[in-house]
Structure formats: structure tokens, C-alpha cells
Amino acid sequence: MSVLPVLDVSAGPECCPPMSAQALPTQAANQLAPMFKALGDPIRLRLLSLIASTSEICVCDLTDAFEVTGATISHHLRVLRETGLVEAERRGTWVYYRIQKDALDLLGALLAAPRRAEPTVHQDKLISANPDVMRLVADPLRARIVEVLAGGPATTSHLVADTGAKQPNISGHLKLLREAGVVETEPRGRYTFYRLVPDALQGGALHLADLAATARANAGNFRAC
């Protein structure tokens, strides 16, 4: 029996306030971005969901759940393992995977935002076969833009000053964020302000929180081999 190496989640940011409450430091953004990037792939997102839905699961069961090769599944599982989202243990010829609850808690807390009585954006539209929000915040500059906007509406000039990035680069990222419903615009005189949509982030946070809760509830639910 051997435990395969994974990223040490405890070595990263232990607790980060929600982006809606405080801007994320650059170092923390660089450490967390690989996790979000890993979740930006539909196969990896579904793999994580399958692993989180039980206490542990054999790679043989995961392979049978997809219409892709075993080598492809192994690649995606390696990405999830190396980013610290899952852990693995070899028993004989099979490898068993378990969710890293602390990692999901960390990501969920980071995306948390004050809830509204009637959210205008349903999380199923955000976390689906095309997880746009997860993919978008996987980019360090877009994550930084989201952090800045969490402090209040800002113009492109404000974002250039706060991030140090060039204006065309900022505009390109804002376009992607608008198309995904993460950011909305508000004209004020001759300026256009960009406003963060809290419900968009809340959808991602709720999905990760649901995975963490499911993993806890099934911690003792060992599958038959």
C-alpha cells in the first residue's frame, strides 16, 4: 500500500477572505490559480464530482464512467492530484482516489459572496459541462481584476493602475468576464464603470461547498471492489 504524492494544500494560503471582502494577494492568487485552472476542464470537473460523491473510488470505476481512453483519465487525475484537489492511494494493482476536503473548503470560501434573497443567476448555468467561471478565474490577471472589482465598480483606467497591466489586455479580459456574466457595465457620464456580479461567484462557491459537504457525508461510504 502506498500513497501517491500530492500538492500540500496546507503549504498554500491557509485562509483567504472572500474576494468580495478583500483583494487576494498576488502570491495567493498564483498559488490558487492552478486549482481553478484544473477545474476549467469538463472531464476534470466531472471527475472531481464523482470522487467527492463517495469516500473513495477506484480508478477502474472512474474510467468506466467516461467515453475516453484510460490514458486520458489518468492524465486528468494526475492534474487533479498535483494541484491538491484529490489524493490517491495505491493498493495492489489499483489506485483509489479521495477528495481533499480542505482544498474545496478553501476555494469555496474564496468565492463566497453575500447571498441575495433571490439569486438572478443559477449555479447550474455557471458550473456545468462548460464551467466558464472556473476557467475565467484560473487566469491570474482575471483573478486580480475580479479582486479589484470586489472592492467596488471601477473603470478600465482604474484597473490598469491597480494591476499594472496594459489597457488592451485589461479590455480583453473584461470582455470575457462580461460574456460569462461575471462583470456588468454601468455608464456614468463619459466613463464606463465595471461592476462585479456577486451571484456569479456565489454559484461557483455553492458548487464547491456542495462537493465538500457531499464528501463529508460519504466519508464512510466505501464502495465494493
N, C-alpha and C positions, 0 to 999 in steps of 0.2 A: 504494500500500500504506500503510495507516495502522493504528496500534494504538489501540484504544478505551481510554478511561481506566478504571482500576480502583482500588479501595482499596489503598493502600500497606501491605502486610502488615508490612513492616519498621518502620513507624511505630508499630505496636502493641507489645504485650508481646513481647520477643524470646525470653524463655524463662521459662516459668512451671512451678514444680514441680507434680507431680501433686496433685490436690485431696486425695488420700488421705495425702499427706505434709505439706502446708502449705496453710493457708487462702488463698484467692485475694484479693488486694487489691480494694477496691471499684472503683478506676479500671480495673483489668484486666478485672474482670467486666463493666463497662459497655462496654468495647471489644470483648470477645469474644462477648457475648450476641447481637449481630446475626448472627454466623456460625451459631450454634446455632439461632437462630430461622429462618434461611434453610433449614436442613436439616430443619426441622419440617414441611415440606410434602412429601407423597409424590411429586409431579411433580418438584420441585426435587431431591429426594434421588436419584431415578432419573436425572435429567439429569446430576447430578454423577457418578454411577456410569458413565454412558455416556461422558462426557468423560474420566474418569480411566482408562477401559479402553483408550485409544489415545493416541498422542502429540498428536493434534489431530483435530478433527472439524468438518465443515461444518454450519452451521445447517440446511441443507436436509436432511441426514441425521437430525438431531435432530427436526425437525418431523415427518418421516415415521414416526418411532417411536412417536408418541402419537396418540390419537384425540381431539385437541383442536385448536383453531384455531392458526394460525401466530402470531396476535397474543398468544395465551395463552402459548405457548412463549417468545416474545420477552420478555414480561413476566417470566417466571421466570428466564430467562437474565440479564436485567438485574439482578435481585436478587442472583443468584449473583456477577455481575461486581462490583456495587457493594459487596458485603461482602468482596471479595477472595478468594473461593474459586476463581474461574476468571479467565482473561484472554482477551481477544479481539483478533483482527486482521482488518481488512477487506482483501480482495483483489478488486478489481473490484466485482462486484455481490454477492459472498458474504462472509459473516463466518465466521471459523474460531475455534474455542474450544479452549483448553488449560487443564489443571488447574494450580492454584497449589499446587505440592508443599509449599512452606513452610507454607501455611495448614493443610493436612491434618496435617502433622507437628506443628504447634503444638496443634491440637485433640486429636489422638491422645495426645500427651504429657500434656496437661492431664487427660484422663480415665483415664490409665493407673493401674492398681492392682496390687498384688502378686497373682500368679496362684496359684490353688489347683490341686491335682493333678487334681481332677475338678470343674470349674465346675458349679454347680447350675442356672445359667441360661444357655441357649444364645443366642448373639448373634443368631441369626435371629429369635428371638422379640422382640428388642429393636429391631433395625434392620430394618424391613420396610415394607410398604405403610402402616403406621401407626407411624412412628418416635417412640414415646412418650418415650423417654429424651431424645432430641434436643430435642423440643418442650418438655419439662419444664425442662431446664437453660437454655433460652433466656430464661426469666424471671429477672431479676437477683436478686430476693428468694429464689426457689427455689434459684438457684445458690449464694447466700450460705448458705442452710440446709444444703445439701449440703456446703459447705466446712466449716461449723462441725461437722457430724456426722462429717466425716472425721477430726476430732481426737478422737473418742470419743463414746459414747452420751450423749444429753442429754435433759432434759425440755423441755416447752413453755416453762416459765419461764426455763430457761437460754437457749433460742433467742430469746425476747423480749428478754432482757437483752443478748445478743450482737449482735442485728440492729437493735434499736430499733423493730421493727415491733410492731403491736398483736396481742394474743393471738388474736382471731378470725381475723385474716389469716394468722398462723402456722399455726393449726389447719387452715385451708382448704388451704394449700399442703402440709402434711403428709399430709392425706387423699389428695391427688393423687399424691404421691410413694409412699405406701403401695400405692395401687391399681396403680401401674405396677411395683411390686416393687423400687423403688429404696431404700425405707426399710422397716424392720420394727420392731415394738414389743416391749418386754420389761418386764412389770410387776415392780416391785421395791418391796414394801411398799405404801404408799398412793400411790406415784408410778409413772408410766408413762414409761419411757425409750425414745427413738427411736434406732435403730441403722442406720447406712448399710450397704447390701448391696454389697460391693465388686464382685461379679460383674456387677451391673447396669451399673456404669460401665465395667467391663472389656469388656463386649460392645460398647459404643459405641466404645471406644478401639481394639479389634481391627478393627472395621469401617473406621474411618478409616485405620488403619495399612495394611489390605489395599488400600484405594483408592490410598494413596500408593505402595505397593510396585508395584501394577499400573501406575500412571502411569510410574514409573521404568523398569519392564521394557518398556514400549511407547513409550519416548521417541523411538525412531527409526522407529516403525511408521506411516508416512504412508499415509493412505487415498487410494485412487484418486478423482480428481474426474470 
